[in-house]
């Protein structure tokens, strides 16, 4: 039997990394760590559990992406938009402090 992992944050939510202080918008989530073992050992502060949700983020005010464990993220309460050059690729609107996914049609 497989355990269900419930993510605390959803696509389009703005969060803040509680160790590094950057803000970002969530563009994707993994049920558990999906990266390279070498990256994890070098870049995962405090070695958070690999079995918790991990999030792909666009980092505010930069061109960078981040991959962060749920335990290191908190909801950003500023309701301010994120500035990132790839926002339009993922989202088409920003309403009430949350981004809404771009809808593509065939």
C-alpha positions as CSV (number, residue, x, y, z in Angstrom):
1,X,0.0,0.0,0.0
2,X,1.3,3.4,-0.9
3,X,1.1,6.3,1.6
4,X,-0.5,9.5,0.3
5,X,1.6,12.6,0.7
6,X,-0.4,15.9,0.9
7,X,1.4,19.0,-0.3
8,X,0.8,22.1,1.9
9,X,1.3,24.5,-1.0
10,X,-0.2,24.6,-4.5
11,X,0.9,25.7,-8.0
12,X,0.8,29.5,-8.1
13,X,1.2,30.2,-4.4
14,X,3.9,32.6,-3.3
15,X,6.2,31.3,-0.6
16,X,9.3,32.3,1.3
17,X,12.3,30.2,2.0
18,X,12.7,30.3,5.8
19,X,16.5,29.7,5.8
20,X,17.6,31.8,2.8
21,X,14.9,34.4,2.8
22,X,14.1,34.5,-0.9
23,X,10.5,34.7,-2.2
24,X,9.2,32.6,-5.1
25,X,6.2,31.3,-6.8
26,X,5.6,27.5,-7.0
27,X,5.4,26.2,-10.6
28,X,5.5,22.4,-9.9
29,X,5.7,20.0,-7.0
30,X,7.1,16.5,-6.4
31,X,5.7,14.1,-3.8
32,X,9.3,13.4,-2.7
33,X,12.8,14.5,-3.7
34,X,13.5,13.8,-7.4
35,X,16.9,15.3,-7.8
36,X,20.5,14.0,-8.0
37,X,22.1,12.6,-4.8
38,X,25.1,14.9,-5.2
39,X,22.9,18.0,-5.5
40,X,21.0,16.9,-2.4
41,X,24.2,16.4,-0.3
42,X,25.5,19.8,-1.4
43,X,22.4,22.0,-1.6
44,X,19.8,20.7,0.8
45,X,20.3,22.7,4.1
46,X,19.8,20.5,7.1
47,X,19.3,17.4,4.9
48,X,15.4,17.6,5.0
49,X,13.5,14.4,4.4
50,X,13.4,13.2,0.8
51,X,10.0,11.7,1.4
52,X,8.2,15.1,1.9
53,X,6.9,17.3,-0.9
54,X,9.6,19.3,-2.8
55,X,8.7,22.3,-4.9
56,X,10.0,23.9,-8.0
57,X,10.1,27.7,-7.7
58,X,10.7,30.8,-9.8
59,X,12.8,33.1,-7.5
60,X,11.6,36.7,-7.2
61,X,13.9,39.4,-8.7
62,X,16.2,37.0,-10.5
63,X,16.3,34.5,-13.4
64,X,16.9,31.6,-11.1
65,X,14.8,28.6,-10.3
66,X,14.9,26.8,-6.9
67,X,14.1,23.3,-5.6
68,X,13.1,23.4,-2.0
69,X,11.7,21.0,0.6
70,X,8.3,21.8,2.1
71,X,9.8,22.1,5.6
72,X,11.9,25.0,4.5
73,X,9.0,27.0,3.0
74,X,6.4,29.3,4.6
75,X,3.5,31.1,3.0
76,X,4.3,34.6,1.9
77,X,1.7,37.0,3.3
78,X,2.7,40.1,1.4
79,X,0.4,39.5,-1.5
80,X,3.0,41.2,-3.7
81,X,3.6,39.7,-7.2
82,X,6.9,38.0,-8.0
83,X,9.2,39.4,-10.7
84,X,10.7,36.7,-12.9
85,X,11.2,36.6,-16.7
86,X,9.5,33.2,-17.1
87,X,6.2,34.0,-15.3
88,X,4.3,34.4,-18.5
89,X,5.3,30.9,-19.5
90,X,3.5,29.4,-16.5
91,X,0.8,31.8,-15.5
92,X,-1.6,34.3,-17.2
93,X,-3.2,36.1,-14.2
94,X,-2.3,37.3,-10.7
95,X,-5.4,37.7,-8.5
96,X,-5.6,38.2,-4.8
97,X,-2.0,37.3,-4.2
98,X,-2.0,34.1,-6.2
99,X,-0.9,33.2,-9.8
100,X,-3.3,31.2,-12.0
101,X,-2.0,28.7,-14.5
102,X,-1.9,29.6,-18.2
103,X,-4.4,27.5,-20.2
104,X,-3.1,26.2,-23.5
105,X,-5.3,25.0,-26.2
106,X,-4.5,22.7,-29.2
